[in-house]
């Protein structure tokens, strides 16, 4: 079984479009979608946003279900200037930390499965998609400003960032399950996000976020731009996952890797 973890209602449907879903399974409150593609079983697991939600969902599923591979899939923010919207991000490693002008790393990097990296690179190249590989960082907050992204890139050497991958990777590592990060770029290193999306992650965040939009009408054009970029990232993620599933994400037809 390959487990694909995705955080949001934009990312999960993009993956679902790539492979048929046969049924829905509840595990400790987590609604998982299962199906088969090219002879292999896939589970699509919604996590919610942020490391705590990702840890809870990954723990619930990986503690109860045997897996050959766990993948953190979805969107990523680019940290390297050359990466464009829709480019593929494949992590060589992922590490969690905090960033508030200074970078504070939490724990050792989790090394990602090299066979998956090579398989995703090959599949993406075959369908004409640009691939960026290297370290990825996971933070508990959204990095909104271009100057922050540039500083984070300089301090960490990472090619991209997200909020969930390190938490999922830590659970996978604890269970002896190979792990990979496969994402597409939704925002690039040189652009500011149109709002401080961290407001939406707090209690009553949606009300505060809507208030921020009302107070800054100019943010609407930026939100429309981000919506277009997210649609492109989602379309690319669908095509990428479909191509990778045909190749089993690099796993052998009968996998003896990990616990399955």
Phi and psi in degrees as GROMACS dihedral restraints (atoms count N, CA, C in turn):
[ dihedral_restraints ]
;  ai    aj    ak    al  type     phi  dphi    fc
    3     4     5     6     1  -106.5    20    10
    4     5     6     7     1   127.2    20    10
    6     7     8     9     1  -102.2    20    10
    7     8     9    10     1   124.7    20    10
    9    10    11    12     1  -112.2    20    10
   10    11    12    13     1   117.7    20    10
   12    13    14    15     1   -99.8    20    10
   13    14    15    16     1   132.1    20    10
   15    16    17    18     1  -138.6    20    10
   16    17    18    19     1   145.8    20    10
   18    19    20    21     1   -87.4    20    10
   19    20    21    22     1   -41.1    20    10
   21    22    23    24     1  -121.1    20    10
   22    23    24    25     1   169.4    20    10
   24    25    26    27     1   -72.9    20    10
   25    26    27    28     1    -4.4    20    10
   27    28    29    30     1   -93.6    20    10
   28    29    30    31     1   -36.2    20    10
   30    31    32    33     1   -78.4    20    10
   31    32    33    34     1   -44.7    20    10
   33    34    35    36     1   -60.5    20    10
   34    35    36    37     1   -46.3    20    10
   36    37    38    39     1   -61.9    20    10
   37    38    39    40     1   -32.2    20    10
   39    40    41    42     1   -62.3    20    10
   40    41    42    43     1   -37.7    20    10
   42    43    44    45     1   -75.6    20    10
   43    44    45    46     1   -39.2    20    10
   45    46    47    48     1   -60.4    20    10
   46    47    48    49     1   -34.5    20    10
   48    49    50    51     1   -66.5    20    10
   49    50    51    52     1   -18.1    20    10
   51    52    53    54     1   -84.6    20    10
   52    53    54    55     1   -18.3    20    10
   54    55    56    57     1  -151.8    20    10
   55    56    57    58     1   146.0    20    10
   57    58    59    60     1   -67.9    20    10
   58    59    60    61     1   143.5    20    10
   60    61    62    63     1  -108.2    20    10
   61    62    63    64     1   126.4    20    10
   63    64    65    66     1   -98.9    20    10
   64    65    66    67     1   -35.6    20    10
   66    67    68    69     1  -158.2    20    10
   67    68    69    70     1   171.6    20    10
   69    70    71    72     1  -118.1    20    10
   70    71    72    73     1   135.3    20    10
   72    73    74    75     1  -126.9    20    10
   73    74    75    76     1   135.6    20    10
   75    76    77    78     1   -99.2    20    10
   76    77    78    79     1   125.6    20    10
   78    79    80    81     1  -126.8    20    10
   79    80    81    82     1   109.6    20    10
   81    82    83    84     1    49.5    20    10
   82    83    84    85     1    44.3    20    10
   84    85    86    87     1    86.0    20    10
   85    86    87    88     1    -2.0    20    10
   87    88    89    90     1  -100.2    20    10
   88    89    90    91     1   121.8    20    10
   90    91    92    93     1   -87.8    20    10
   91    92    93    94     1   110.2    20    10
   93    94    95    96     1  -105.4    20    10
   94    95    96    97     1   144.4    20    10
   96    97    98    99     1  -107.5    20    10
   97    98    99   100     1   130.4    20    10
   99   100   101   102     1  -121.8    20    10
  100   101   102   103     1   153.0    20    10
  102   103   104   105     1  -171.2    20    10
  103   104   105   106     1   178.9    20    10
  105   106   107   108     1  -124.9    20    10
  106   107   108   109     1   145.1    20    10
  108   109   110   111     1  -147.8    20    10
  109   110   111   112     1   126.7    20    10
  111   112   113   114     1    52.6    20    10
  112   113   114   115     1    39.4    20    10
  114   115   116   117     1    82.4    20    10
  115   116   117   118     1     3.0    20    10
  117   118   119   120     1  -119.9    20    10
  118   119   120   121     1   144.8    20    10
  120   121   122   123     1   -85.4    20    10
  121   122   123   124     1   133.9    20    10
  123   124   125   126     1  -122.4    20    10
  124   125   126   127     1   141.0    20    10
  126   127   128   129     1  -116.7    20    10
  127   128   129   130     1   131.2    20    10
  129   130   131   132     1  -104.5    20    10
  130   131   132   133     1   121.0    20    10
  132   133   134   135     1  -118.8    20    10
  133   134   135   136     1   113.6    20    10
  135   136   137   138     1   -76.7    20    10
  136   137   138   139     1   135.4    20    10
  138   139   140   141     1  -108.2    20    10
  139   140   141   142     1   -28.4    20    10
  141   142   143   144     1    84.7    20    10
  142   143   144   145     1   171.6    20    10
  144   145   146   147     1   -91.3    20    10
  145   146   147   148     1   136.2    20    10
  147   148   149   150     1   100.4    20    10
  148   149   150   151     1   163.2    20    10
  150   151   152   153     1   -65.7    20    10
  151   152   153   154     1   -36.3    20    10
  153   154   155   156     1   -66.6    20    10
  154   155   156   157     1   -45.3    20    10
  156   157   158   159     1   -63.8    20    10
  157   158   159   160     1   -40.8    20    10
  159   160   161   162     1   -65.3    20    10
  160   161   162   163     1   -41.9    20    10
  162   163   164   165     1   -61.7    20    10
  163   164   165   166     1   -44.0    20    10
  165   166   167   168     1   -63.4    20    10
  166   167   168   169     1   -45.4    20    10
  168   169   170   171     1   -67.8    20    10
  169   170   171   172     1   -44.9    20    10
  171   172   173   174     1   -64.2    20    10
  172   173   174   175     1   -39.9    20    10
  174   175   176   177     1   -65.4    20    10
  175   176   177   178     1   -43.5    20    10
  177   178   179   180     1   -59.3    20    10
  178   179   180   181     1   -43.3    20    10
  180   181   182   183     1   -81.3    20    10
  181   182   183   184     1   -47.7    20    10
  183   184   185   186     1   -72.3    20    10
  184   185   186   187     1   -22.5    20    10
  186   187   188   189     1   -75.6    20    10
  187   188   189   190     1   -17.5    20    10
  189   190   191   192     1  -115.2    20    10
  190   191   192   193     1   -14.4    20    10
  192   193   194   195     1  -133.2    20    10
  193   194   195   196     1   132.7    20    10
  195   196   197   198     1   -73.0    20    10
  196   197   198   199     1   140.0    20    10
  198   199   200   201     1  -141.6    20    10
  199   200   201   202     1   147.4    20    10
  201   202   203   204     1   -90.3    20    10
  202   203   204   205     1   -23.2    20    10
  204   205   206   207     1  -161.5    20    10
  205   206   207   208     1   139.1    20    10
  207   208   209   210     1  -117.0    20    10
  208   209   210   211     1   131.9    20    10
  210   211   212   213     1  -125.3    20    10
  211   212   213   214     1   128.3    20    10
  213   214   215   216     1   -88.4    20    10
  214   215   216   217     1   111.4    20    10
  216   217   218   219     1  -121.5    20    10
  217   218   219   220     1   156.1    20    10
  219   220   221   222     1   142.7    20    10
  220   221   222   223     1  -141.7    20    10
  222   223   224   225     1  -103.2    20    10
  223   224   225   226     1   160.1    20    10
  225   226   227   228     1  -142.7    20    10
  226   227   228   229     1   153.8    20    10
  228   229   230   231     1   -93.0    20    10
  229   230   231   232     1   129.1    20    10
  231   232   233   234     1   -74.7    20    10
  232   233   234   235     1   142.4    20    10
  234   235   236   237     1  -111.2    20    10
  235   236   237   238     1   -21.8    20    10
  237   238   239   240     1   -90.9    20    10
  238   239   240   241     1   134.7    20    10
  240   241   242   243     1   -59.5    20    10
  241   242   243   244     1   -29.7    20    10
  243   244   245   246     1   -74.4    20    10
  244   245   246   247     1   -18.0    20    10
  246   247   248   249     1   -75.1    20    10
  247   248   249   250     1   134.4    20    10
  249   250   251   252     1  -110.3    20    10
  250   251   252   253     1   163.0    20    10
  252   253   254   255     1   -58.3    20    10
  253   254   255   256     1   132.1    20    10
  255   256   257   258     1    92.7    20    10
  256   257   258   259     1   -12.4    20    10
  258   259   260   261     1   -64.0    20    10
  259   260   261   262     1   153.8    20    10
  261   262   263   264     1   -88.6    20    10
  262   263   264   265     1   133.4    20    10
  264   265   266   267     1  -109.4    20    10
  265   266   267   268     1   121.5    20    10
  267   268   269   270     1  -122.0    20    10
  268   269   270   271     1   117.2    20    10
  270   271   272   273     1   -79.1    20    10
  271   272   273   274     1   138.4    20    10
  273   274   275   276     1   -85.5    20    10
  274   275   276   277     1   -27.8    20    10
  276   277   278   279     1  -158.9    20    10
  277   278   279   280     1   163.8    20    10
  279   280   281   282     1  -140.9    20    10
  280   281   282   283     1   142.3    20    10
  282   283   284   285     1  -140.5    20    10
  283   284   285   286     1   145.5    20    10
  285   286   287   288     1   -96.1    20    10
  286   287   288   289     1   161.3    20    10
  288   289   290   291     1   179.3    20    10
  289   290   291   292     1  -176.0    20    10
  291   292   293   294     1  -124.3    20    10
  292   293   294   295     1   146.6    20    10
  294   295   296   297     1  -137.8    20    10
  295   296   297   298     1   111.3    20    10
  297   298   299   300     1  -140.9    20    10
  298   299   300   301     1    78.2    20    10
  300   301   302   303     1    72.9    20    10
  301   302   303   304     1   -46.5    20    10
  303   304   305   306     1  -104.8    20    10
  304   305   306   307     1   151.4    20    10
  306   307   308   309     1   -96.6    20    10
  307   308   309   310     1   129.6    20    10
  309   310   311   312     1  -124.9    20    10
  310   311   312   313     1   108.1    20    10
  312   313   314   315     1   -79.8    20    10
  313   314   315   316     1   140.8    20    10
  315   316   317   318     1  -115.4    20    10
  316   317   318   319     1   100.5    20    10
  318   319   320   321     1    84.5    20    10
  319   320   321   322     1   176.3    20    10
  321   322   323   324     1   -81.8    20    10
  322   323   324   325     1   150.8    20    10
  324   325   326   327     1   -61.8    20    10
  325   326   327   328     1   147.6    20    10
  327   328   329   330     1   -97.3    20    10
  328   329   330   331     1   120.5    20    10
  330   331   332   333     1   -79.2    20    10
  331   332   333   334     1   132.6    20    10
  333   334   335   336     1   -89.3    20    10
  334   335   336   337     1   157.6    20    10
  336   337   338   339     1   -67.4    20    10
  337   338   339   340     1   119.7    20    10
  339   340   341   342     1   -68.7    20    10
  340   341   342   343     1   -34.4    20    10
  342   343   344   345     1   -64.5    20    10
  343   344   345   346     1   -34.8    20    10
  345   346   347   348     1   -69.1    20    10
  346   347   348   349     1   -42.7    20    10
  348   349   350   351     1   -55.5    20    10
  349   350   351   352     1   -48.5    20    10
  351   352   353   354     1   -65.0    20    10
  352   353   354   355     1   -40.7    20    10
  354   355   356   357     1   -66.3    20    10
  355   356   357   358     1   -41.8    20    10
  357   358   359   360     1   -67.6    20    10
  358   359   360   361     1   -40.9    20    10
  360   361   362   363     1   -58.5    20    10
  361   362   363   364     1   -45.4    20    10
  363   364   365   366     1   -64.6    20    10
  364   365   366   367     1   -44.3    20    10
  366   367   368   369     1   -64.7    20    10
  367   368   369   370     1   -43.7    20    10
  369   370   371   372     1   -64.1    20    10
  370   371   372   373     1   -40.7    20    10
  372   373   374   375     1   -64.2    20    10
  373   374   375   376     1   -39.8    20    10
  375   376   377   378     1   -61.9    20    10
  376   377   378   379     1   -33.2    20    10
  378   379   380   381     1   -99.7    20    10
  379   380   381   382     1    11.6    20    10
  381   382   383   384     1    78.1    20    10
  382   383   384   385     1    28.9    20    10
  384   385   386   387     1  -105.3    20    10
  385   386   387   388     1   138.5    20    10
  387   388   389   390     1   -75.7    20    10
  388   389   390   391     1   137.9    20    10
  390   391   392   393     1  -116.8    20    10
  391   392   393   394     1   133.2    20    10
  393   394   395   396     1  -118.7    20    10
  394   395   396   397     1   121.1    20    10
  396   397   398   399     1  -122.0    20    10
  397   398   399   400     1   151.9    20    10
  399   400   401   402     1   155.7    20    10
  400   401   402   403     1  -171.4    20    10
  402   403   404   405     1   -67.8    20    10
  403   404   405   406     1   147.2    20    10
  405   406   407   408     1  -122.3    20    10
  406   407   408   409     1   142.9    20    10
  408   409   410   411     1  -112.6    20    10
  409   410   411   412     1   145.8    20    10
  411   412   413   414     1  -115.8    20    10
  412   413   414   415     1   130.4    20    10
  414   415   416   417     1  -122.1    20    10
  415   416   417   418     1   156.9    20    10
  417   418   419   420     1   -83.5    20    10
  418   419   420   421     1     5.1    20    10
  420   421   422   423     1  -140.4    20    10
  421   422   423   424     1   163.9    20    10
  423   424   425   426     1   -83.1    20    10
  424   425   426   427     1   131.2    20    10
  426   427   428   429     1   -91.8    20    10
  427   428   429   430     1   113.2    20    10
  429   430   431   432     1  -100.0    20    10
  430   431   432   433     1   -25.4    20    10
  432   433   434   435     1  -104.0    20    10
  433   434   435   436     1   142.8    20    10
  435   436   437   438     1   -59.2    20    10
  436   437   438   439     1   -39.5    20    10
  438   439   440   441     1   -64.5    20    10
  439   440   441   442     1   -34.2    20    10
  441   442   443   444     1   -66.6    20    10
  442   443   444   445     1   -42.7    20    10
  444   445   446   447     1   -61.8    20    10
  445   446   447   448     1   -42.4    20    10
  447   448   449   450     1   -65.0    20    10
  448   449   450   451     1   -40.7    20    10
  450   451   452   453     1   -66.7    20    10
  451   452   453   454     1   -40.6    20    10
  453   454   455   456     1   -64.7    20    10
  454   455   456   457     1   -40.0    20    10
  456   457   458   459     1   -61.4    20    10
  457   458   459   460     1   -43.9    20    10
  459   460   461   462     1   -64.8    20    10
  460   461   462   463     1   -38.2    20    10
  462   463   464   465     1   -79.1    20    10
  463   464   465   466     1   -28.4    20    10
  465   466   467   468     1  -112.9    20    10
  466   467   468   469     1   -22.9    20    10
  468   469   470   471     1    73.6    20    10
  469   470   471   472     1    11.9    20    10
  471   472   473   474     1   -77.3    20    10
  472   473   474   475     1   152.0    20    10
  474   475   476   477     1   -93.4    20    10
  475   476   477   478     1   -19.1    20    10
  477   478   479   480     1  -161.0    20    10
  478   479   480   481     1   168.2    20    10
  480   481   482   483     1  -138.9    20    10
  481   482   483   484     1   154.6    20    10
  483   484   485   486     1  -149.9    20    10
  484   485   486   487     1  -167.3    20    10
  486   487   488   489     1  -117.7    20    10
  487   488   489   490     1   -13.9    20    10
  489   490   491   492     1  -116.2    20    10
  490   491   492   493     1   -24.4    20    10
  492   493   494   495     1   -60.1    20    10
  493   494   495   496     1   -43.4    20    10
  495   496   497   498     1   -63.3    20    10
  496   497   498   499     1   -39.7    20    10
  498   499   500   501     1   -64.4    20    10
  499   500   501   502     1   -43.6    20    10
  501   502   503   504     1   -64.6    20    10
  502   503   504   505     1   -43.5    20    10
  504   505   506   507     1   -61.8    20    10
  505   506   507   508     1   -37.9    20    10
  507   508   509   510     1   -65.0    20    10
  508   509   510   511     1   -40.2    20    10
  510   511   512   513     1   -67.2    20    10
  511   512   513   514     1   -44.3    20    10
  513   514   515   516     1   -59.5    20    10
  514   515   516   517     1   -45.2    20    10
  516   517   518   519     1   -60.5    20    10
  517   518   519   520     1   -41.3    20    10
  519   520   521   522     1   -65.6    20    10
  520   521   522   523     1   -24.7    20    10
  522   523   524   525     1   -97.7    20    10
  523   524   525   526     1     2.1    20    10
  525   526   527   528     1    72.0    20    10
  526   527   528   529     1    27.2    20    10
  528   529   530   531     1  -102.9    20    10
  529   530   531   532     1   127.0    20    10
  531   532   533   534     1   -56.2    20    10
  532   533   534   535     1   148.3    20    10
  534   535   536   537     1  -135.6    20    10
  535   536   537   538     1   147.2    20    10
  537   538   539   540     1  -147.1    20    10
  538   539   540   541     1   156.6    20    10
  540   541   542   543     1  -119.5    20    10
  541   542   543   544     1   119.6    20    10
  543   544   545   546     1  -131.6    20    10
  544   545   546   547     1   109.3    20    10
  546   547   548   549     1  -140.1    20    10
  547   548   549   550     1   167.8    20    10
  549   550   551   552     1  -121.1    20    10
  550   551   552   553     1   149.9    20    10
  552   553   554   555     1   -76.4    20    10
  553   554   555   556     1   127.2    20    10
  555   556   557   558     1  -108.6    20    10
  556   557   558   559     1   -23.0    20    10
  558   559   560   561     1  -143.3    20    10
  559   560   561   562     1   144.7    20    10
  561   562   563   564     1   -99.9    20    10
  562   563   564   565     1   168.1    20    10
  564   565   566   567     1   -65.3    20    10
  565   566   567   568     1   -31.8    20    10
  567   568   569   570     1   -91.0    20    10
  568   569   570   571     1     8.6    20    10
  570   571   572   573     1  -119.1    20    10
  571   572   573   574     1   143.6    20    10
  573   574   575   576     1   -81.4    20    10
  574   575   576   577     1   144.4    20    10
  576   577   578   579     1   -74.0    20    10
  577   578   579   580     1   150.4    20    10
  579   580   581   582     1   -71.8    20    10
  580   581   582   583     1   -19.1    20    10
  582   583   584   585     1  -140.7    20    10
  583   584   585   586     1   164.2    20    10
  585   586   587   588     1   -82.4    20    10
  586   587   588   589     1    96.1    20    10
  588   589   590   591     1   -70.7    20    10
  589   590   591   592     1    -9.6    20    10
  591   592   593   594     1   -63.4    20    10
  592   593   594   595     1   -26.2    20    10
  594   595   596   597     1   -60.1    20    10
  595   596   597   598     1   -33.7    20    10
  597   598   599   600     1   -72.2    20    10
  598   599   600   601     1   -17.7    20    10
  600   601   602   603     1   -88.4    20    10
  601   602   603   604     1    -7.7    20    10
  603   604   605   606     1   -93.5    20    10
  604   605   606   607     1   165.7    20    10
  606   607   608   609     1   -55.1    20    10
  607   608   609   610     1   136.2    20    10
  609   610   611   612     1    60.8    20    10
  610   611   612   613     1    25.0    20    10
  612   613   614   615     1   -62.3    20    10
  613   614   615   616     1   -38.3    20    10
  615   616   617   618     1   -63.8    20    10
  616   617   618   619     1   -37.3    20    10
  618   619   620   621     1   -64.9    20    10
  619   620   621   622     1   -42.3    20    10
  621   622   623   624     1   -66.7    20    10
  622   623   624   625     1   -40.1    20    10
  624   625   626   627     1   -63.8    20    10
  625   626   627   628     1   -41.6    20    10
  627   628   629   630     1   -64.5    20    10
  628   629   630   631     1   -38.9    20    10
  630   631   632   633     1   -60.5    20    10
  631   632   633   634     1   -39.9    20    10
  633   634   635   636     1   -64.7    20    10
  634   635   636   637     1   -37.8    20    10
  636   637   638   639     1   -66.5    20    10
  637   638   639   640     1   -38.7    20    10
  639   640   641   642     1   -65.2    20    10
  640   641   642   643     1   -38.7    20    10
  642   643   644   645     1   -74.9    20    10
  643   644   645   646     1   -22.7    20    10
  645   646   647   648     1  -128.4    20    10
  646   647   648   649     1    77.3    20    10
  648   649   650   651     1   -56.7    20    10
  649   650   651   652     1   -25.9    20    10
  651   652   653   654     1   -64.5    20    10
  652   653   654   655     1   -18.8    20    10
  654   655   656   657     1   -68.7    20    10
  655   656   657   658     1   -18.1    20    10
  657   658   659   660     1   -63.1    20    10
  658   659   660   661     1   -39.6    20    10
  660   661   662   663     1   -65.3    20    10
  661   662   663   664     1   -38.8    20    10
  663   664   665   666     1   -66.3    20    10
  664   665   666   667     1   -37.7    20    10
  666   667   668   669     1   -66.8    20    10
  667   668   669   670     1   -37.7    20    10
  669   670   671   672     1   -64.3    20    10
  670   671   672   673     1   -39.6    20    10
  672   673   674   675     1   -62.8    20    10
  673   674   675   676     1   -44.8    20    10
  675   676   677   678     1   -65.3    20    10
  676   677   678   679     1   -34.5    20    10
  678   679   680   681     1   -64.1    20    10
  679   680   681   682     1   -43.4    20    10
  681   682   683   684     1   -63.1    20    10
  682   683   684   685     1   -41.5    20    10
  684   685   686   687     1   -65.5    20    10
  685   686   687   688     1   -38.3    20    10
  687   688   689   690     1   -67.0    20    10
  688   689   690   691     1   -36.9    20    10
  690   691   692   693     1   -64.0    20    10
  691   692   693   694     1   -40.6    20    10
  693   694   695   696     1   -65.9    20    10
  694   695   696   697     1   -44.1    20    10
  696   697   698   699     1   -60.6    20    10
  697   698   699   700     1   -39.6    20    10
  699   700   701   702     1   -66.6    20    10
  700   701   702   703     1   -43.6    20    10
  702   703   704   705     1   -62.0    20    10
  703   704   705   706     1   -42.2    20    10
  705   706   707   708     1   -66.6    20    10
  706   707   708   709     1   -37.2    20    10
  708   709   710   711     1   -64.0    20    10
  709   710   711   712     1   -39.1    20    10
  711   712   713   714     1   -61.4    20    10
  712   713   714   715     1   -50.0    20    10
  714   715   716   717     1   -62.9    20    10
  715   716   717   718     1   -42.2    20    10
  717   718   719   720     1   -63.5    20    10
  718   719   720   721     1   -48.0    20    10
  720   721   722   723     1   -63.7    20    10
  721   722   723   724     1   -37.3    20    10
  723   724   725   726     1   -63.0    20    10
  724   725   726   727     1   -43.6    20    10
  726   727   728   729     1   -66.6    20    10
  727   728   729   730     1   -38.7    20    10
  729   730   731   732     1   -72.6    20    10
  730   731   732   733     1   -35.6    20    10
  732   733   734   735     1   -64.3    20    10
  733   734   735   736     1   -34.1    20    10
  735   736   737   738     1   -59.2    20    10
  736   737   738   739     1   -34.4    20    10
  738   739   740   741     1   -95.1    20    10
  739   740   741   742     1     7.1    20    10
  741   742   743   744     1    64.9    20    10
  742   743   744   745     1    24.6    20    10
  744   745   746   747     1    52.0    20    10
  745   746   747   748     1    29.7    20    10
  747   748   749   750     1    91.3    20    10
  748   749   750   751     1    -4.2    20    10
  750   751   752   753     1   -78.9    20    10
  751   752   753   754     1   150.6    20    10
  753   754   755   756     1   -70.3    20    10
  754   755   756   757     1   159.1    20    10
  756   757   758   759     1   -54.1    20    10
  757   758   759   760     1   -39.1    20    10
  759   760   761   762     1  -120.1    20    10
  760   761   762   763     1   103.8    20    10
  762   763   764   765     1   -85.0    20    10
  763   764   765   766     1   134.6    20    10
  765   766   767   768     1  -112.5    20    10
  766   767   768   769     1    15.2    20    10
  768   769   770   771     1   -87.2    20    10
  769   770   771   772     1   142.4    20    10
  771   772   773   774     1    69.4    20    10
  772   773   774   775     1  -130.7    20    10
  774   775   776   777     1  -114.4    20    10
  775   776   777   778     1    18.1    20    10
